[in-house]
Amino acid sequence: MKKLTLIRHAKSSWEHPVVDFERPLKKRGELDANLVSKYAKLKVFKPDLILSSDANRAKSTAKIFIKNLDFQDVDFQYNNQLYDFSGRDLLTVIKNTNDTINDLIIFGHNHAITAFVNSFGSIYFENVPTSGLVSIQFDIPKWKKIVPGTTVLKIFPKDLK
């Protein structure tokens, strides 16, 4: 059994004159990331590994979740392949995950996250919103063998307001 939790980065700000990769979070993004992560504390179990896009907004979101979920002692790595919008690189990262990892959390970007959860989960979502969290369980022994699984958790900010 493998479990994957995908979290879309929090709402970012377009107010700063920086390239897309460096965009920071908006205040609303920080608030939503805190709201979702604090609620998730009772629902998300400690993963074996946390991966994040190395874009500023994804890194900042990951740091908020890690602090609020008390996952500071979990192996945490940045992966530039997760700065992906189509989903091809996201799937490659997942398939190349070491099979000793049974519970994986990934922080990334849309369209990749929504496309992945709709292709590999059991519930269709029009859009995974910023700070949205979706967990999918897979009945597989190896990540390379990933096939559609069962969506077991969905936490979106609007559901908590």
Secondary structure, 3 states (H helix, E strand, C coil): CEEEEEEECCCECCCCCCCHHHCCECHHHHHHHHHHHHHHCCCCCCCCEEEECCCHHHHHHHHHHHHHHCCCCCEEEECHHHCCCCCHHHHHHHHCCCCCCCEEEEEECCCHHHHHHHHHCCCCCCCCCCCCEEEEEECCCCHHHCCCCEEEEEECHHHHC
